Amino acid sequence: MTSERPLPHVALSDHAHNRLGLRRTDADWLDERMADEATRVLVVAGNRLRPRNGAVEWVTPAAAPDGTVVLLGDADGVVHLAVIVAPEEAPGEPDEWVPLRSVLTVVADHAADQAPLLMHAVGLAEWHHATKFCPRCGGTLVSRSAGHELRCTQCDRAQFPRTDPAVIMAITHGEGDDEAILLGRNAAWPEGRWSTLAGFCEPGETLEDSVRREVDEEVGVRVGEVSYFGSQPWPLPASLMLGFTGKAISTEIDVDGAEIAEARWWTRTEFEAAGRSGELVVPRGISISSSLIETWFGRPLDGPGWD
């Protein structure tokens, strides 16, 4: 049995903010919020954040630089905005600005209520950063709807943020004490780091078949029953992670050798022993991968031996 505390990825929905979608085209209201010292503003340089003193910094509108204003919404009665600036125009030194992934552990441990706001802000910043020209005519794009729309100045076509569906899965075989979970190690990861398998859904494919195809392609294991687990926004750069559990109908592993360098089955006894010794490192924090592994393991991964 798992503990009664929320699973790690649930922090992203437990503290969801009111996005105030109807206010995005209200220029007067937005101007008033930018003039209000109670408003909190997150400065994003390209697609990077600048943590200060171990925390993500929110500033007053007066302290924010000029840039593309994005309305995030209302959290606990306070309006939150983001201002996106070009990296070369960002305040401070370039190395002070880091990717979202670099601050997720701090956010998970000390400010989980900020996670949805950060995901929202960086997701839009990534989109603005990558979407420079109209895909229809190549014209210049300008920001509209408080950063949630880009409109072409030539053909007037509107562009909206995209989200790519990706599946992430905890595949198991066996029963009871003999049940084992399938984990893989990406070729780019350091030795000892393992995680659940993941991949993108392709056109014309169901999510369940995407799970089966990705596992088969990456490690040669065939999967039968697939069940939905939960979802998590993952703007790195523009994904929605859709979590699944699945039952393997074959156990022989044949890694693809490209993306996946190594894969293996772990029983709970093996998993715990390797975690305590430091041989095995798995995702922690607010990742849905952490939630999938924790649910299978039966208890949190933050006790003795996992510190």
KAVEN-V685871 format. One line per field, one symbol per residue. phi: phi as a letter, one per 40 degrees, with the letter a starting at -180 (. if undefined). psi: psi as a letter, one per 20 degrees, with the letter a starting at -180 (. if undefined). burial: I if it has 24 or more other ideal C-beta (glycine too) atoms within 12 Angstrom, else O. A space follows every 50 residues. Layout:
# KAVEN-V685871
phi=???
psi=???
burial=???
This chain:
# KAVEN-V685871
phi=.ccccccdccdcbcbccccfdcccbccccccccccccccbbbcbcgbbbb cbfgbccbbcdccccciccbccibbfgbcbbbbcbcdcbccgcdcccbcd dcbccccccbadccdcccccccdccdccccbcbcccbgccbbcbffgcab bccbbgccbbdbbccbbbabcbagbfcccbbcbbbcccccdgcbaccaac ccdgbcccccdcccccccbgccbccbbcbibacacbcabbcbcbbabcba bcbaccgbcbcaaacbcccccccccccgcbbbdbgbccccccccccchac cbcdgbc
psi=prriqqqgiihhhhkpqoilhiihjnhgghhhhiioiiqpppppoekqrn qpljqppprqhhiqrqaoppogapokjppprqopqqhijqraqhiipqqh hhihggghhilhiighggggghghggghhinhqpigijrqqqprllijqp ppigijpqqqqqpppqqpqoprqrqchipqqoqroqhiqqpipqrqqrrq pqpjprhghgggggggghjjpppeppqqgrrpqnlmhlqopoqqqqpqjq ippnqhifgphqqrpprhggggghghijhpprqrcjqhggggghgghirq kjapij.
burial=OOOOOOIIIIIIOOIOIOIIOOIIOOOOOIOOIIOOOOIIIIIIIIIIII IOOOOIIIOOIOOIIOIIIIIIIIIOOIIIIIIIIIIOOIIOOOOOIIOI IOIIIIIIOOIIOIIIIIIIIIIIIIIIIOIOOOOOOOOOIOIIIIIIII OIOOOOOOIOIOIIIIIIIIIIIOOOOOIIIIIIIIOOOOOOIIIIIIII IOOOOOIIOIIIIIIIIIIIIIIOOIOOIIIIIIIIIIIIIIIIIIIIOO IOIOIOOOOIOIIIIIIIOOIIOIIOOOOIIIIIIIIIIIIIIIIIIOOI IOOOOIO
